[in-house]
Amino acid sequence: MLKKIEQIKKEILSFQSRSIEEAESFRLRYLSKKGIIPGLFDALKALPPEHKKELGQNINEIKDLATKKLKRRLILPALVFSYRWVPGILFPLSGVRSSIFSAVWVL
């Protein structure tokens, strides 16, 4: 089972999505209720107690890795596209910066 976990970890690390659809298929394959990672947790229940700790840690590691990879793909592009500058409109951070500068000049 450890070899299977290492193979899944390599697949997750090598995954590169080019679209939201690919990211969604990644989520369905690895993280959904009937995905690979929950299947590993189900298989973990049948193992003897002395192996559960090590394998459970490895499975949690690949679950965290897959979650981070998916969040990075889905959240970061949304942030970049939602804060585009439009001429004539103040960029949100510029407003904060000018508030800080005006507060410092008052002091």
N, CA and C of each residue as an Amber inpcrd file, in Angstrom:
protein
   321
   0.8180000  -1.1910000   0.0000000   0.0000000   0.0000000   0.0000000
   0.8660000   1.2620000   0.0000000   2.0420000   1.1660000   0.6050000
   2.9550000   2.3070000   0.6250000   3.4170000   2.6790000  -0.7890000
   3.6290000   1.6730000  -1.6350000   4.0180000   1.9430000  -3.0260000
   2.8940000   2.6490000  -3.7710000   1.6630000   2.2510000  -3.4920000
   0.5100000   2.8750000  -4.1310000   0.4010000   4.3410000  -3.7110000
   0.6510000   4.6110000  -2.4260000   0.5990000   5.9850000  -1.9250000
   1.6830000   6.8330000  -2.5830000   2.8760000   6.2860000  -2.7170000
   3.9700000   7.0220000  -3.3710000   3.6480000   7.2960000  -4.8370000
   3.0310000   6.3430000  -5.5070000   2.6510000   6.5300000  -6.9080000
   1.6010000   7.6500000  -7.0240000   0.6360000   7.6660000  -6.1390000
  -0.3950000   8.7070000  -6.1570000   0.2310000  10.0630000  -5.8650000
   1.1910000  10.1000000  -4.9520000   1.8790000  11.3480000  -4.6250000
   2.6170000  11.8960000  -5.8390000   3.2660000  11.0240000  -6.5890000
   3.9630000  11.4540000  -7.8070000   2.9790000  11.9950000  -8.8430000
   1.8190000  11.3330000  -8.9680000   0.8050000  11.8080000  -9.9080000
   0.3050000  13.1990000  -9.5140000   0.0770000  13.4020000  -8.2310000
  -0.4050000  14.7000000  -7.7610000   0.6430000  15.7780000  -7.9900000
   1.8950000  15.4730000  -7.6920000   2.9660000  16.4590000  -7.8830000
   3.1630000  16.8110000  -9.3520000   2.9610000  15.8610000 -10.2340000
   3.1820000  16.1250000 -11.6530000   1.9670000  16.7320000 -12.3430000
   0.8430000  16.8320000 -11.6600000  -0.3730000  17.3570000 -12.2730000
  -0.2410000  18.8420000 -12.5580000  -0.5730000  19.2370000 -13.7770000
  -0.6150000  20.6350000 -14.1920000  -1.9280000  20.8580000 -14.9270000
  -2.7840000  21.6970000 -14.3900000  -4.0580000  21.9400000 -15.0600000
  -3.9600000  23.1880000 -15.9120000  -4.6090000  23.1380000 -17.0410000
  -4.6170000  24.2690000 -17.9530000  -5.9890000  24.9300000 -18.0010000
  -6.9600000  24.3220000 -17.3420000  -8.3070000  24.8730000 -17.3540000
  -9.0270000  24.5090000 -16.0650000 -10.1380000  25.1590000 -15.8560000
 -10.9540000  24.8750000 -14.6850000 -11.5230000  23.4610000 -14.7740000
 -11.8320000  23.0100000 -15.9770000 -12.3760000  21.6580000 -16.1600000
 -11.3720000  20.5900000 -15.7440000 -10.1020000  20.7950000 -16.0650000
  -9.0680000  19.8460000 -15.6490000  -8.9080000  19.8480000 -14.1320000
  -9.0040000  21.0280000 -13.5300000  -8.9130000  21.1170000 -12.0740000
 -10.0950000  20.4020000 -11.4260000 -11.2720000  20.5350000 -12.0140000
 -12.4490000  19.8570000 -11.4780000 -12.3250000  18.3410000 -11.6250000
 -11.7930000  17.8720000 -12.7370000 -11.6040000  16.4290000 -12.8950000
 -10.5540000  15.9140000 -11.9060000  -9.5490000  16.7230000 -11.6130000
  -8.5540000  16.3860000 -10.5880000  -9.2310000  16.2370000  -9.2270000
 -10.0970000  17.2050000  -8.8890000 -10.8200000  17.1550000  -7.6220000
 -11.6980000  15.9140000  -7.5390000 -12.4060000  15.6240000  -8.6070000
 -13.2750000  14.4470000  -8.6090000 -12.4780000  13.1510000  -8.4880000
 -11.3420000  13.0970000  -9.1600000 -10.5540000  11.8660000  -9.1490000
  -9.9070000  11.5960000  -7.7830000  -9.3860000  12.6450000  -7.1590000
  -8.6230000  12.4390000  -5.9340000  -9.3770000  12.7700000  -4.6490000
 -10.2020000  13.8050000  -4.6350000 -10.7360000  14.3170000  -3.3730000
 -12.2330000  14.1080000  -3.1640000 -12.9540000  13.6970000  -4.1750000
 -14.4000000  13.5400000  -4.0020000 -14.7040000  12.3650000  -3.0710000
 -15.9560000  12.2290000  -2.7050000 -16.3610000  11.2020000  -1.7410000
 -15.9630000   9.7960000  -2.1880000 -16.0430000   9.5400000  -3.4780000
 -15.6660000   8.2240000  -4.0030000 -14.3330000   8.2660000  -4.7440000
 -13.5020000   9.2420000  -4.4060000 -12.2130000   9.4100000  -5.0590000
 -11.1490000   8.4820000  -4.5130000  -9.9570000   8.6590000  -5.0130000
  -8.8290000   7.7920000  -4.6550000  -8.4350000   7.9570000  -3.1880000
  -8.3090000   9.1900000  -2.7210000  -7.8310000   9.4160000  -1.3490000
  -8.8330000   8.9140000  -0.3030000 -10.1350000   9.2140000  -0.4240000
 -11.0680000   8.5970000   0.5320000 -11.0800000   7.0680000   0.4520000
 -10.8140000   6.5200000  -0.7220000 -10.6950000   5.0650000  -0.8560000
  -9.5160000   4.5190000  -0.0680000  -8.4300000   5.2900000  -0.0340000
  -7.2730000   4.8820000   0.7700000  -7.6040000   4.9000000   2.2620000
  -8.3650000   5.9040000   2.6860000  -8.7730000   5.9560000   4.0920000
  -9.6780000   4.7640000   4.4400000 -10.5400000   4.3690000   3.5080000
 -11.3870000   3.1940000   3.7410000 -10.5450000   1.9260000   3.8470000
  -9.5330000   1.8060000   2.9920000  -8.6520000   0.6450000   3.0350000
  -7.8070000   0.6350000   4.3120000  -7.5420000   1.8000000   4.8480000
  -6.7540000   1.9230000   6.0700000  -7.4620000   1.2740000   7.2600000
  -8.7840000   1.2840000   7.2470000  -9.5590000   0.7090000   8.3470000
  -9.3160000  -0.7970000   8.5050000  -8.9970000  -1.4730000   7.4000000
  -8.8230000  -2.9240000   7.4290000  -7.4100000  -3.3520000   7.8380000
  -6.4950000  -2.4060000   7.9430000  -5.1080000  -2.7440000   8.2700000
  -4.9310000  -2.9430000   9.7670000  -3.8860000  -3.6770000  10.1570000
  -3.5930000  -3.8400000  11.5870000  -3.1600000  -2.5040000  12.1980000
  -3.4080000  -2.3220000  13.4880000  -3.1280000  -1.0380000  14.1510000
  -1.6870000  -0.5470000  14.0420000  -0.7240000  -1.4620000  13.9940000
   0.6770000  -1.0160000  13.9450000   1.0360000  -0.3450000  12.6260000
   0.2730000  -0.5830000  11.5670000   0.5520000   0.0420000  10.2680000
  -0.2850000   1.2960000  10.0330000  -1.3250000   1.4750000  10.8070000
  -2.2610000   2.5750000  10.5640000  -1.6220000   3.9490000  10.7530000
  -0.7910000   4.1130000  11.7590000  -0.2220000   5.4250000  12.0470000
   0.6310000   5.9330000  10.8840000   1.5670000   5.1150000  10.4370000
   2.4690000   5.5210000   9.3500000   1.7050000   5.7630000   8.0620000
   0.8430000   4.8220000   7.6940000   0.1030000   4.9690000   6.4500000
  -0.9070000   6.1060000   6.5300000  -1.5110000   6.2920000   7.6970000
  -2.4460000   7.4040000   7.8730000  -1.7680000   8.7460000   7.6930000
  -0.5560000   8.8770000   8.2040000   0.1990000  10.1160000   8.0210000
   0.5150000  10.3500000   6.5500000   0.8880000   9.2890000   5.8470000
   1.1950000   9.4220000   4.4180000  -0.0490000   9.8000000   3.6170000
  -1.1760000   9.2020000   3.9580000  -2.4120000   9.5230000   3.2420000
  -2.8270000  10.9620000   3.5260000  -2.6990000  11.3960000   4.7800000
  -3.0160000  12.7930000   5.1080000  -2.1010000  13.7550000   4.3690000
  -0.8530000  13.3620000   4.1980000   0.1030000  14.2060000   3.4700000
  -0.3190000  14.3870000   2.0140000  -0.7010000  13.3000000   1.3560000
  -1.1080000  13.4450000  -0.0480000  -2.4650000  14.1480000  -0.1590000
  -3.3150000  13.9900000   0.8400000  -4.5890000  14.7230000   0.8370000
  -4.3250000  16.2140000   0.9380000  -3.4320000  16.6250000   1.8490000
  -3.0880000  18.0340000   1.9830000  -2.4270000  18.5680000   0.7170000
  -1.5620000  17.7660000   0.1230000  -0.8910000  18.1580000  -1.1070000
  -1.8960000  18.3780000  -2.2320000  -2.8420000  17.4600000  -2.3770000
  -3.8540000  17.5810000  -3.4260000  -4.7560000  18.7890000  -3.1840000
  -5.1140000  19.0290000  -1.9370000  -5.9620000  20.1680000  -1.6050000
  -5.2520000  21.4750000  -1.9000000  -3.9850000  21.5770000  -1.5290000
  -3.2150000  22.7990000  -1.7910000  -3.0630000  23.0350000  -3.2850000
  -2.7920000  21.9790000  -4.0190000  -2.6190000  22.1040000  -5.4660000
  -3.9170000  22.5830000  -6.1140000  -5.0330000  22.0400000  -5.6660000
  -6.3290000  22.4250000  -6.2090000  -6.6670000  23.8670000  -5.8320000
  -6.4390000  24.2500000  -4.5970000  -6.7280000  25.6240000  -4.1790000
  -5.8620000  26.6080000  -4.9380000  -4.6160000  26.2740000  -5.1240000
  -3.7050000  27.1510000  -5.8540000  -4.2020000  27.3690000  -7.2740000
  -4.7530000  26.3300000  -7.8650000  -5.2330000  26.4310000  -9.2490000
  -6.5470000  27.2030000  -9.3290000  -7.4200000  27.0480000  -8.3500000
  -8.7390000  27.6640000  -8.4330000  -8.7980000  29.0540000  -7.8220000
  -8.0600000  29.3290000  -6.7570000  -8.1930000  30.5980000  -6.0510000
  -7.2850000  31.6780000  -6.6140000  -6.0280000  31.3770000  -6.8680000
  -5.0990000  32.4150000  -7.3050000  -5.5100000  33.0830000  -8.6170000
  -5.9080000  32.3390000  -9.6550000  -6.3440000  33.0310000 -10.8700000
  -7.5790000  33.8950000 -10.6350000  -8.4740000  33.4700000  -9.7460000
  -9.6590000  34.2720000  -9.4550000  -9.2680000  35.5910000  -8.8100000
  -8.2700000  35.5770000  -7.9330000  -7.8150000  36.8100000  -7.3110000
  -7.1610000  37.7440000  -8.3150000  -6.3690000  37.1910000  -9.2030000
  -5.6850000  38.0010000 -10.1980000  -6.6950000  38.6660000 -11.1200000
  -7.6930000  37.9340000 -11.5760000  -8.6570000  38.4880000 -12.5060000
  -9.6660000  39.4070000 -11.8310000  -9.9100000  39.2380000 -10.5480000
 -10.9110000  40.0710000  -9.8970000 -10.3610000  41.4400000  -9.5010000
  -9.0580000  41.6110000  -9.4850000  -8.4810000  42.8850000  -9.0960000
  -7.7270000  43.5530000 -10.2410000  -8.2800000  43.5010000 -11.4170000
  -7.6520000  44.1950000 -12.5360000  -7.9230000  45.6870000 -12.4380000
  -6.9470000  46.4760000 -12.8140000  -7.0870000  47.9170000 -12.7510000
  -7.8500000  48.4140000 -13.9610000  -8.7870000  49.2930000 -13.7090000
  -9.5610000  49.9260000 -14.7730000  -9.2490000  51.4140000 -14.7210000
  -8.8860000  52.0290000 -15.8560000  -8.5430000  53.4580000 -15.8370000
  -9.6780000  54.2890000 -15.2340000  -9.3080000  55.1910000 -14.3400000
 -10.2950000  56.0510000 -13.7050000 -10.8390000  55.4980000 -12.4030000
 -10.5560000  54.2280000 -12.1180000 -11.0250000  53.6210000 -10.8740000
  -9.8050000  53.3000000 -10.0270000  -9.8890000  53.6460000  -8.7600000
  -8.7710000  53.4280000  -7.8470000  -8.6250000  51.9480000  -7.5220000
  -7.4420000  51.4130000  -7.6850000  -7.1550000  50.0240000  -7.3170000
  -7.3290000  49.8890000  -5.8110000  -7.9220000  48.7990000  -5.3070000
  -8.2230000  48.6860000  -3.8680000  -7.0270000  48.9360000  -2.9510000
  -5.8660000  48.4330000  -3.2920000  -4.7020000  48.6370000  -2.4280000
  -4.1970000  50.0690000  -2.4880000  -4.4460000  50.7630000  -3.5840000
  -4.0410000  52.1630000  -3.6760000  -4.8210000  53.0040000  -2.6840000
  -6.1010000  52.6730000  -2.4910000  -6.9100000  53.3920000  -1.5030000
  -6.3820000  53.1860000  -0.1030000  -5.9730000  51.9820000   0.2140000
  -5.4080000  51.6880000   1.5310000  -4.0940000  52.4390000   1.7020000
  -3.2740000  52.4140000   0.6730000  -1.9820000  53.1050000   0.7410000
  -2.1600000  54.6010000   0.9480000  -3.0980000  55.2030000   0.2280000
  -3.3000000  56.6450000   0.3870000  -3.8670000  56.9660000   1.7670000
  -4.6780000  56.0790000   2.3420000  -5.1910000  56.2940000   3.7000000
  -4.0610000  56.2560000   4.7150000  -3.1290000  55.3300000   4.5220000
  -1.9840000  55.2430000   5.4280000  -1.1200000  56.4890000   5.3210000
  -0.8470000  56.9380000   4.0920000  -0.0170000  58.1250000   3.9010000
  -0.6810000  59.3590000   4.4840000  -1.9850000  59.4900000   4.3200000
  -2.6630000  60.6810000   4.8610000  -2.6600000  60.6360000   6.3880000
  -2.7670000  59.4480000   6.9850000  -2.7170000  59.3390000   8.4440000
  -1.3250000  59.6810000   8.9720000  -0.2880000  59.3130000   8.2400000
   1.0870000  59.6100000   8.6670000   1.3580000  61.0980000   8.5520000
   0.8550000  61.7550000   7.5140000   1.1000000  63.1800000   7.3310000
   0.3870000  63.9980000   8.3930000  -0.7330000  63.4940000   8.9100000
  -1.4640000  64.2150000   9.9450000  -0.6660000  64.2360000  11.2320000
   0.0170000  63.1310000  11.5190000   0.8290000  63.0360000  12.7350000
   2.0260000  63.9270000  12.5850000
